[in-house]
Amino acid sequence: MTAARLVIDTNVVVSGLITADPRAATAQVLDGMLAARFPYLVSAELLAEYRRVLLRPRIRGLHGLDETAVDALLTQLALNAAVREPPPFLGHVPDAGDRHLWAFVASDRAAVLVIGDGALRRGSPEAERVLSPRQALSLLSGHSA
C-alpha cells in the first residue's frame, strides 16, 4: 500500500490546526498536506466541509483564523491535492454524514481514509483502509503501525 492516496477527514484537519503540539500526529498530517509531502485526495464537497467546520464560532475561537486566512489555508490544501469528485456511494457506512469520504475509498483502490474517530475506524467496512493519523504517518514512512 505504498502508493496510498490519503483522504483526510475533517476532524484530523481541525485537530491539526488547533493542537498546541507540533509533534502531534494530526499536526504532522496537516503540515504534510500543506507542504505536499504525500498524495491526498479532496473533493469540492470535502473542501466545503473543511470550511464549514473551520468557520464554526467555537472552532474559530480555538484556531484564531479569520475567514480570509481559512480560505487561504483551504486554497493551499486544494492546490497540493488531487481534486476529484468520486461517484455517489450507496453502500453501508458507519456515519452517513461521512458518505462522501467512503465514496473515495469505494472508487479508488489506493485511497486510504485517515480519521481520528476510533469508533468509526472500528466500524469500517474496510478496516485495513481506514487509519488513525499516527498509522497514516507510519504508512507514509514505510513502517508498520
MODELLER restraints for C-alpha pairs under 7 A, 6 or more apart:
rsr = mdl.restraints
at = mdl.atoms
rsr.add(forms.Gaussian(group=physical.xy_distance, feature=features.Distance(at['CA:3:A'], at['CA:110:A']), mean=6.63, stdev=0.5))
rsr.add(forms.Gaussian(group=physical.xy_distance, feature=features.Distance(at['CA:4:A'], at['CA:110:A']), mean=4.84, stdev=0.5))
rsr.add(forms.Gaussian(group=physical.xy_distance, feature=features.Distance(at['CA:4:A'], at['CA:111:A']), mean=5.83, stdev=0.5))
rsr.add(forms.Gaussian(group=physical.xy_distance, feature=features.Distance(at['CA:4:A'], at['CA:112:A']), mean=6.31, stdev=0.5))
rsr.add(forms.Gaussian(group=physical.xy_distance, feature=features.Distance(at['CA:5:A'], at['CA:39:A']), mean=5.11, stdev=0.5))
rsr.add(forms.Gaussian(group=physical.xy_distance, feature=features.Distance(at['CA:5:A'], at['CA:40:A']), mean=4.84, stdev=0.5))
rsr.add(forms.Gaussian(group=physical.xy_distance, feature=features.Distance(at['CA:5:A'], at['CA:41:A']), mean=6.46, stdev=0.5))
rsr.add(forms.Gaussian(group=physical.xy_distance, feature=features.Distance(at['CA:5:A'], at['CA:110:A']), mean=5.65, stdev=0.5))
rsr.add(forms.Gaussian(group=physical.xy_distance, feature=features.Distance(at['CA:5:A'], at['CA:111:A']), mean=4.72, stdev=0.5))
rsr.add(forms.Gaussian(group=physical.xy_distance, feature=features.Distance(at['CA:5:A'], at['CA:112:A']), mean=6.07, stdev=0.5))
rsr.add(forms.Gaussian(group=physical.xy_distance, feature=features.Distance(at['CA:6:A'], at['CA:39:A']), mean=6.41, stdev=0.5))
rsr.add(forms.Gaussian(group=physical.xy_distance, feature=features.Distance(at['CA:6:A'], at['CA:40:A']), mean=4.35, stdev=0.5))
rsr.add(forms.Gaussian(group=physical.xy_distance, feature=features.Distance(at['CA:6:A'], at['CA:41:A']), mean=6.09, stdev=0.5))
rsr.add(forms.Gaussian(group=physical.xy_distance, feature=features.Distance(at['CA:6:A'], at['CA:111:A']), mean=5.65, stdev=0.5))
rsr.add(forms.Gaussian(group=physical.xy_distance, feature=features.Distance(at['CA:6:A'], at['CA:112:A']), mean=4.87, stdev=0.5))
rsr.add(forms.Gaussian(group=physical.xy_distance, feature=features.Distance(at['CA:6:A'], at['CA:113:A']), mean=5.89, stdev=0.5))
rsr.add(forms.Gaussian(group=physical.xy_distance, feature=features.Distance(at['CA:6:A'], at['CA:114:A']), mean=6.61, stdev=0.5))
rsr.add(forms.Gaussian(group=physical.xy_distance, feature=features.Distance(at['CA:7:A'], at['CA:40:A']), mean=5.72, stdev=0.5))
rsr.add(forms.Gaussian(group=physical.xy_distance, feature=features.Distance(at['CA:7:A'], at['CA:41:A']), mean=5.26, stdev=0.5))
rsr.add(forms.Gaussian(group=physical.xy_distance, feature=features.Distance(at['CA:7:A'], at['CA:42:A']), mean=6.74, stdev=0.5))
rsr.add(forms.Gaussian(group=physical.xy_distance, feature=features.Distance(at['CA:7:A'], at['CA:111:A']), mean=6.63, stdev=0.5))
rsr.add(forms.Gaussian(group=physical.xy_distance, feature=features.Distance(at['CA:7:A'], at['CA:112:A']), mean=5.96, stdev=0.5))
rsr.add(forms.Gaussian(group=physical.xy_distance, feature=features.Distance(at['CA:7:A'], at['CA:113:A']), mean=4.76, stdev=0.5))
rsr.add(forms.Gaussian(group=physical.xy_distance, feature=features.Distance(at['CA:7:A'], at['CA:114:A']), mean=5.94, stdev=0.5))
rsr.add(forms.Gaussian(group=physical.xy_distance, feature=features.Distance(at['CA:8:A'], at['CA:113:A']), mean=6.16, stdev=0.5))
rsr.add(forms.Gaussian(group=physical.xy_distance, feature=features.Distance(at['CA:8:A'], at['CA:114:A']), mean=4.93, stdev=0.5))
rsr.add(forms.Gaussian(group=physical.xy_distance, feature=features.Distance(at['CA:8:A'], at['CA:115:A']), mean=6.57, stdev=0.5))
rsr.add(forms.Gaussian(group=physical.xy_distance, feature=features.Distance(at['CA:9:A'], at['CA:114:A']), mean=5.98, stdev=0.5))
rsr.add(forms.Gaussian(group=physical.xy_distance, feature=features.Distance(at['CA:9:A'], at['CA:115:A']), mean=5.21, stdev=0.5))
rsr.add(forms.Gaussian(group=physical.xy_distance, feature=features.Distance(at['CA:10:A'], at['CA:50:A']), mean=5.54, stdev=0.5))
rsr.add(forms.Gaussian(group=physical.xy_distance, feature=features.Distance(at['CA:11:A'], at['CA:115:A']), mean=6.97, stdev=0.5))
rsr.add(forms.Gaussian(group=physical.xy_distance, feature=features.Distance(at['CA:11:A'], at['CA:116:A']), mean=6.35, stdev=0.5))
rsr.add(forms.Gaussian(group=physical.xy_distance, feature=features.Distance(at['CA:12:A'], at['CA:26:A']), mean=5.53, stdev=0.5))
rsr.add(forms.Gaussian(group=physical.xy_distance, feature=features.Distance(at['CA:12:A'], at['CA:115:A']), mean=6.24, stdev=0.5))
rsr.add(forms.Gaussian(group=physical.xy_distance, feature=features.Distance(at['CA:12:A'], at['CA:116:A']), mean=5.90, stdev=0.5))
rsr.add(forms.Gaussian(group=physical.xy_distance, feature=features.Distance(at['CA:13:A'], at['CA:26:A']), mean=6.96, stdev=0.5))
rsr.add(forms.Gaussian(group=physical.xy_distance, feature=features.Distance(at['CA:13:A'], at['CA:30:A']), mean=5.93, stdev=0.5))
rsr.add(forms.Gaussian(group=physical.xy_distance, feature=features.Distance(at['CA:14:A'], at['CA:54:A']), mean=6.69, stdev=0.5))
rsr.add(forms.Gaussian(group=physical.xy_distance, feature=features.Distance(at['CA:15:A'], at['CA:26:A']), mean=5.99, stdev=0.5))
rsr.add(forms.Gaussian(group=physical.xy_distance, feature=features.Distance(at['CA:16:A'], at['CA:26:A']), mean=4.28, stdev=0.5))
rsr.add(forms.Gaussian(group=physical.xy_distance, feature=features.Distance(at['CA:16:A'], at['CA:27:A']), mean=3.80, stdev=0.5))
rsr.add(forms.Gaussian(group=physical.xy_distance, feature=features.Distance(at['CA:16:A'], at['CA:30:A']), mean=5.59, stdev=0.5))
rsr.add(forms.Gaussian(group=physical.xy_distance, feature=features.Distance(at['CA:17:A'], at['CA:27:A']), mean=6.50, stdev=0.5))
rsr.add(forms.Gaussian(group=physical.xy_distance, feature=features.Distance(at['CA:17:A'], at['CA:63:A']), mean=6.44, stdev=0.5))
rsr.add(forms.Gaussian(group=physical.xy_distance, feature=features.Distance(at['CA:18:A'], at['CA:62:A']), mean=6.03, stdev=0.5))
rsr.add(forms.Gaussian(group=physical.xy_distance, feature=features.Distance(at['CA:18:A'], at['CA:63:A']), mean=5.08, stdev=0.5))
rsr.add(forms.Gaussian(group=physical.xy_distance, feature=features.Distance(at['CA:19:A'], at['CA:27:A']), mean=6.89, stdev=0.5))
rsr.add(forms.Gaussian(group=physical.xy_distance, feature=features.Distance(at['CA:22:A'], at['CA:28:A']), mean=6.90, stdev=0.5))
rsr.add(forms.Gaussian(group=physical.xy_distance, feature=features.Distance(at['CA:25:A'], at['CA:133:A']), mean=5.48, stdev=0.5))
rsr.add(forms.Gaussian(group=physical.xy_distance, feature=features.Distance(at['CA:25:A'], at['CA:134:A']), mean=5.24, stdev=0.5))
rsr.add(forms.Gaussian(group=physical.xy_distance, feature=features.Distance(at['CA:26:A'], at['CA:133:A']), mean=5.81, stdev=0.5))
rsr.add(forms.Gaussian(group=physical.xy_distance, feature=features.Distance(at['CA:29:A'], at['CA:133:A']), mean=6.74, stdev=0.5))
rsr.add(forms.Gaussian(group=physical.xy_distance, feature=features.Distance(at['CA:32:A'], at['CA:38:A']), mean=6.67, stdev=0.5))
rsr.add(forms.Gaussian(group=physical.xy_distance, feature=features.Distance(at['CA:33:A'], at['CA:77:A']), mean=6.32, stdev=0.5))
rsr.add(forms.Gaussian(group=physical.xy_distance, feature=features.Distance(at['CA:33:A'], at['CA:80:A']), mean=6.94, stdev=0.5))
rsr.add(forms.Gaussian(group=physical.xy_distance, feature=features.Distance(at['CA:34:A'], at['CA:76:A']), mean=6.35, stdev=0.5))
rsr.add(forms.Gaussian(group=physical.xy_distance, feature=features.Distance(at['CA:34:A'], at['CA:77:A']), mean=5.80, stdev=0.5))
rsr.add(forms.Gaussian(group=physical.xy_distance, feature=features.Distance(at['CA:36:A'], at['CA:80:A']), mean=5.34, stdev=0.5))
rsr.add(forms.Gaussian(group=physical.xy_distance, feature=features.Distance(at['CA:39:A'], at['CA:81:A']), mean=6.65, stdev=0.5))
rsr.add(forms.Gaussian(group=physical.xy_distance, feature=features.Distance(at['CA:40:A'], at['CA:81:A']), mean=5.39, stdev=0.5))
rsr.add(forms.Gaussian(group=physical.xy_distance, feature=features.Distance(at['CA:40:A'], at['CA:82:A']), mean=6.24, stdev=0.5))
rsr.add(forms.Gaussian(group=physical.xy_distance, feature=features.Distance(at['CA:41:A'], at['CA:81:A']), mean=5.53, stdev=0.5))
rsr.add(forms.Gaussian(group=physical.xy_distance, feature=features.Distance(at['CA:41:A'], at['CA:82:A']), mean=4.91, stdev=0.5))
rsr.add(forms.Gaussian(group=physical.xy_distance, feature=features.Distance(at['CA:41:A'], at['CA:83:A']), mean=5.88, stdev=0.5))
rsr.add(forms.Gaussian(group=physical.xy_distance, feature=features.Distance(at['CA:41:A'], at['CA:84:A']), mean=6.77, stdev=0.5))
rsr.add(forms.Gaussian(group=physical.xy_distance, feature=features.Distance(at['CA:42:A'], at['CA:81:A']), mean=6.36, stdev=0.5))
rsr.add(forms.Gaussian(group=physical.xy_distance, feature=features.Distance(at['CA:42:A'], at['CA:82:A']), mean=6.37, stdev=0.5))
rsr.add(forms.Gaussian(group=physical.xy_distance, feature=features.Distance(at['CA:42:A'], at['CA:83:A']), mean=4.99, stdev=0.5))
rsr.add(forms.Gaussian(group=physical.xy_distance, feature=features.Distance(at['CA:42:A'], at['CA:84:A']), mean=6.16, stdev=0.5))
rsr.add(forms.Gaussian(group=physical.xy_distance, feature=features.Distance(at['CA:43:A'], at['CA:83:A']), mean=5.32, stdev=0.5))
rsr.add(forms.Gaussian(group=physical.xy_distance, feature=features.Distance(at['CA:43:A'], at['CA:84:A']), mean=5.11, stdev=0.5))
rsr.add(forms.Gaussian(group=physical.xy_distance, feature=features.Distance(at['CA:43:A'], at['CA:85:A']), mean=5.31, stdev=0.5))
rsr.add(forms.Gaussian(group=physical.xy_distance, feature=features.Distance(at['CA:47:A'], at['CA:74:A']), mean=6.95, stdev=0.5))
rsr.add(forms.Gaussian(group=physical.xy_distance, feature=features.Distance(at['CA:54:A'], at['CA:60:A']), mean=6.23, stdev=0.5))
rsr.add(forms.Gaussian(group=physical.xy_distance, feature=features.Distance(at['CA:55:A'], at['CA:67:A']), mean=6.90, stdev=0.5))
rsr.add(forms.Gaussian(group=physical.xy_distance, feature=features.Distance(at['CA:86:A'], at['CA:103:A']), mean=5.82, stdev=0.5))
rsr.add(forms.Gaussian(group=physical.xy_distance, feature=features.Distance(at['CA:86:A'], at['CA:104:A']), mean=5.66, stdev=0.5))
rsr.add(forms.Gaussian(group=physical.xy_distance, feature=features.Distance(at['CA:86:A'], at['CA:107:A']), mean=6.45, stdev=0.5))
rsr.add(forms.Gaussian(group=physical.xy_distance, feature=features.Distance(at['CA:87:A'], at['CA:103:A']), mean=6.50, stdev=0.5))
rsr.add(forms.Gaussian(group=physical.xy_distance, feature=features.Distance(at['CA:88:A'], at['CA:103:A']), mean=6.15, stdev=0.5))
rsr.add(forms.Gaussian(group=physical.xy_distance, feature=features.Distance(at['CA:89:A'], at['CA:99:A']), mean=6.66, stdev=0.5))
rsr.add(forms.Gaussian(group=physical.xy_distance, feature=features.Distance(at['CA:89:A'], at['CA:102:A']), mean=6.97, stdev=0.5))
rsr.add(forms.Gaussian(group=physical.xy_distance, feature=features.Distance(at['CA:89:A'], at['CA:103:A']), mean=4.86, stdev=0.5))
rsr.add(forms.Gaussian(group=physical.xy_distance, feature=features.Distance(at['CA:93:A'], at['CA:99:A']), mean=6.58, stdev=0.5))
rsr.add(forms.Gaussian(group=physical.xy_distance, feature=features.Distance(at['CA:94:A'], at['CA:120:A']), mean=6.04, stdev=0.5))
rsr.add(forms.Gaussian(group=physical.xy_distance, feature=features.Distance(at['CA:94:A'], at['CA:123:A']), mean=5.80, stdev=0.5))
rsr.add(forms.Gaussian(group=physical.xy_distance, feature=features.Distance(at['CA:94:A'], at['CA:124:A']), mean=6.25, stdev=0.5))
rsr.add(forms.Gaussian(group=physical.xy_distance, feature=features.Distance(at['CA:104:A'], at['CA:111:A']), mean=6.40, stdev=0.5))
rsr.add(forms.Gaussian(group=physical.xy_distance, feature=features.Distance(at['CA:105:A'], at['CA:111:A']), mean=5.15, stdev=0.5))
rsr.add(forms.Gaussian(group=physical.xy_distance, feature=features.Distance(at['CA:105:A'], at['CA:112:A']), mean=6.37, stdev=0.5))
rsr.add(forms.Gaussian(group=physical.xy_distance, feature=features.Distance(at['CA:105:A'], at['CA:113:A']), mean=6.88, stdev=0.5))
rsr.add(forms.Gaussian(group=physical.xy_distance, feature=features.Distance(at['CA:112:A'], at['CA:129:A']), mean=4.80, stdev=0.5))
rsr.add(forms.Gaussian(group=physical.xy_distance, feature=features.Distance(at['CA:112:A'], at['CA:130:A']), mean=5.81, stdev=0.5))
rsr.add(forms.Gaussian(group=physical.xy_distance, feature=features.Distance(at['CA:113:A'], at['CA:129:A']), mean=6.19, stdev=0.5))
rsr.add(forms.Gaussian(group=physical.xy_distance, feature=features.Distance(at['CA:113:A'], at['CA:130:A']), mean=4.71, stdev=0.5))
rsr.add(forms.Gaussian(group=physical.xy_distance, feature=features.Distance(at['CA:113:A'], at['CA:131:A']), mean=6.17, stdev=0.5))
rsr.add(forms.Gaussian(group=physical.xy_distance, feature=features.Distance(at['CA:114:A'], at['CA:130:A']), mean=5.92, stdev=0.5))
rsr.add(forms.Gaussian(group=physical.xy_distance, feature=features.Distance(at['CA:114:A'], at['CA:131:A']), mean=4.92, stdev=0.5))
rsr.add(forms.Gaussian(group=physical.xy_distance, feature=features.Distance(at['CA:114:A'], at['CA:132:A']), mean=5.54, stdev=0.5))
rsr.add(forms.Gaussian(group=physical.xy_distance, feature=features.Distance(at['CA:114:A'], at['CA:133:A']), mean=5.88, stdev=0.5))
rsr.add(forms.Gaussian(group=physical.xy_distance, feature=features.Distance(at['CA:114:A'], at['CA:136:A']), mean=6.69, stdev=0.5))
rsr.add(forms.Gaussian(group=physical.xy_distance, feature=features.Distance(at['CA:115:A'], at['CA:131:A']), mean=6.28, stdev=0.5))
rsr.add(forms.Gaussian(group=physical.xy_distance, feature=features.Distance(at['CA:115:A'], at['CA:132:A']), mean=5.42, stdev=0.5))
rsr.add(forms.Gaussian(group=physical.xy_distance, feature=features.Distance(at['CA:115:A'], at['CA:133:A']), mean=6.64, stdev=0.5))
rsr.add(forms.Gaussian(group=physical.xy_distance, feature=features.Distance(at['CA:116:A'], at['CA:132:A']), mean=5.51, stdev=0.5))
rsr.add(forms.Gaussian(group=physical.xy_distance, feature=features.Distance(at['CA:116:A'], at['CA:133:A']), mean=6.56, stdev=0.5))
rsr.add(forms.Gaussian(group=physical.xy_distance, feature=features.Distance(at['CA:121:A'], at['CA:127:A']), mean=6.41, stdev=0.5))
rsr.add(forms.Gaussian(group=physical.xy_distance, feature=features.Distance(at['CA:121:A'], at['CA:130:A']), mean=5.87, stdev=0.5))
rsr.add(forms.Gaussian(group=physical.xy_distance, feature=features.Distance(at['CA:121:A'], at['CA:131:A']), mean=6.92, stdev=0.5))
rsr.add(forms.Gaussian(group=physical.xy_distance, feature=features.Distance(at['CA:135:A'], at['CA:145:A']), mean=5.17, stdev=0.5))
rsr.add(forms.Gaussian(group=physical.xy_distance, feature=features.Distance(at['CA:138:A'], at['CA:144:A']), mean=5.90, stdev=0.5))
rsr.add(forms.Gaussian(group=physical.xy_distance, feature=features.Distance(at['CA:138:A'], at['CA:145:A']), mean=5.59, stdev=0.5))
